[in-house]
Amino acid sequence: MPRNNLKVSNFVFVTIILISVSTFLISLSKPKSKEIKTTRQLVQFIKDHHSQNHLKSFTFIQETVRYSPQQQPMDTSIWYEAIRYPKEFRIDFGNPEKGNANINRNDSIYVYRGNKLVHNGPEIQEFLILEGGLFHYSVTETIERLQGLGIDTALFTTAIFKNKPIYIIGADDTNFDKPQIWMDAEKFYVVRRLSKGKNGELYEARYDDFKNVDGYWIETWIEFLIDGKIIQTERYTNIDVRPNLDDRVFNPDMFGKYYWFEK
């Protein structure tokens, strides 16, 4: 169903902050844990080993299911999403004729409901930084951007998650009170994100069912939770890692006039 009211808009803001579409080129040489001991070393390693053929953009269609406080599915809708690194991200919610979409561009967001611009302002998309943006930034700028989102990049630990080694930026695997990112230590895709809300609630995003799409690992299943309860799930289909994205897709002045997908 289309999102066309303020209440849904606020919900979308939360899920977009948490959302993550984790994408990285398959590792050509796996790192050894002893070689990567800091956030800076991790970012530098990824840049050194994957800069030449990193993912530049991709599109997909998403089935979105929202859940009630009783953990029951409430509604299902189709979203159309396009990403172009380092700073462009667009979601069209449901039937494009309804005119409900969010456009992120150059650290700003433009929110449209009912074909009208209802909000715009500064917003940094966290997932764009590590999953593609870092190839456009220096190591220092990448770290500063993470710090700007409240992540303590000085805290860097290793752990095991689902029987696989991971790196954790911002905390360890027993501390959920800090903003943090969990990353697979072999293929370098994000598997988990956690952050705290204004009222102390725990926001969590879990990424799973990664698939190799033309040489890139992309998650096709995401769960969003608040205080351990699922509020939304997402399933990706029709993934295109080599889309021809026109600049008009991310141009707020062209909203309603141009789409990357067929209406």
N, C-alpha and C positions, 0 to 999 in steps of 0.2 A: 504494500500500500504506500502511496506517496506521503512524504513528510511535509505537511503544510500548516503547521501551527507552532507557536512559540514553545510549547512544552516539549514537543518532539525535537525542535531545534536545539533546546538545551541538552537533551539527551544525546543528540548527534555530536555536540561539542565535546562531551565527555568521551564518547567512543572514538572520535577522531584523534583526540589527544593520545589515547591509548593505542590506536590502531597501528598496526604495523604490518607491512607487507615485506617480509625479510627476503632479500635476494642477493646472492653472491655467486660468482663463478666458481665452479668446482675446483677445489684446491689442487694445484699441480705438485706441491710438495708439502706434506703435513708438518706442522711445527711440533717441536718437542716442548713439553710443559716447562722444562727448566730454562728454555730460551726466552719465554715470554713471562715476565713477572710484574709488569706495570701496564697501565692503560696506554701510555705513550708507546711502549714497545709493541703492544697489540695493534694499534692503529698504524704504526710504521710498517709492521710486518704485512698487514693487509695491503697497504699501498704499494709496497715493494713487489709483492707477488701477484697482484691482480689488476694493477692500473692499466695494463695494456689492453685487456679485453673485458673490462668491467661492464656491467649492465648499464645502459644509458637511459632506457625508458621501457615501459611496458603497460599493457592494458589488460583488463579482464572484466568478466561479468560475475557478479556476486549475489548469491542467495542469502538473504539476511533474515534471521529468525530472532525475534525479541521474546523475552520470557517474563512471566509474572513473578511477583514476590514468592509465590507458591511453587516456583520452578516449573511452571507449565508454559508451553509455547503460546504466545498471544497472537502473533501475526507474522506473516512471511512476505517479504518484498524483494524485488530485484533492483540492485544498484549497478551502475556502470561507472567504472573507475579507470583513471588514466594517471600515470606518474611519469614525470620527466625530471631527472636529477640535474641540478641539486635542489631546486626550490619550487617545483611545480607539481601540484596534485589536485585532481578534480574528482568529485563524486556527483553523479546525477542520480537522484533518488526516485525510483519508480518511473512511471510514464513521463517522458521528457516534456510532453505537452503541458503537464501540470506546472512546469517551471520551478522545480525544487532542486537546488544544487548548492554545493559548496566549492569554491575555487580558492586554492592556496597558491600564492604567487609572491616570490621575493619577501618571505617572512610576513606576509599579510594574508588575511582571509576575507573573502567576499561571500556572503550568505544570501541566497535567493530563495524566496518562498512565494509561490503563486506568481512567478515571473516578475517579482519585485525585489530589489535589493533592500533587505531588512537589517543588515548589519555588515560593517566592515571595520577592520582594525588590525593591529599587530598580532601575529600568531606564528610561532615556530613549530613546525611539525617535527617532533622528536625522531620518528622513524626514518625521515629523510636523511638524517645526519650520518648514521653509521651504515646504512644500507645502500649508499650510493653517493651521498654528498661528500663523504671524506675524500673521494677521488678528485674532487674539485677544490678542496681546501687543503691548507697545510696541516701538518700534525697538530701544531699549536692551536690553530683556529678550530679544528675539530674538537679538541679537548675543551677549549673555551666555550664552545657552543653547548657541549654536554653540561658543563658547569653552570651555564646560564639557565639550564632547566632544573637545577637543584641536585644534580648528580655529583657526588663526591668522587671525582676520578682518582683521588689519591688512594682510595680503598679498592683493592684489586685482589681477588682470590680465585682459587680453582676449586672445583667440586665435581661430583658425579650426579647427573640428572638423567633419569630414564636409562640408566646403565651406560651413559656416555659422558666423557669428560667435557666440562664446560668452563668458561671464564665468566666471572661475575664482576661487573663494574659498579662500584658504589656501595657494596655491602658484602656479606657472606651468606651462605645458604641457610642460616638460622635467624637472620635479622631481616624482618620485613617492614621495619619502620622507616626505611630510607628509600628514596628513589633509586632504582637499580635496573640493570640490563644483564640478562643471561645470554651468553653466546656459545654456540657449539664450537669446541676447540679444534675440530678437524675441518669442517666445511665453512665455518665462519658465518653462519646465519643465526639470527636471534631466535631464541626458543621461548623466552619469557621476559615480561616487563612488569615491574611493580612500582606503585607510587601511592602516596597518601593524599586523601582529599582534605578539604578545609576543615571538616568536622572529624578528622581522624579515621575516616573509612579507608579501607584498603582496596585500591583498584589494581586489577591484575589482568594481563593479557597473556594467553597461552597459544603458541603457534605449533602446528603439527601437520602431519601428512605431507611432508616436503616431497616435491617431485622434480626430477631433472627435466627441465624444459629447454631443449636445444643448448645444453651445456650450462644452464643456470639452475641453481636450487631455489625453488619458490614454494612457500607454504601454501597449501590449498584449504586449510582448515584453521580457524581461530575461534577461541572462546574468550569472552570478556566476563569478568566476575567483579562483584563488589562484596567484600567481607566473606569471600568463599562461595558466594551464590552466583550462579550463571545469570547474566542479564541479556546476553546476546551471543549468537553464534554466526559464523560466516563461512560459506563454502565458495571457493573460486572455480570458475570454469572459463573456457574460451580464452586462455592466457596467450597473449602475443608478446614476445620479447623483442620483436623488431617492428614495432608499429611506425607508421608514417604520421607523426603528430604535428599538425600545423600549429603555428603560434596562436592562431585564433582560438584553439581549444582552451587556453589558459588566459585569454584576454577578457577581463570583465566587461569591457565595452562591446564585446561580441556575443555576450550571453543571449541565448534565444535565437541566434542567427546561424550558429555553427556548432556541430557536434562531431566527435570522432567516430561515433557509431551510427548505424542507420536507425532513424526514428521509426 
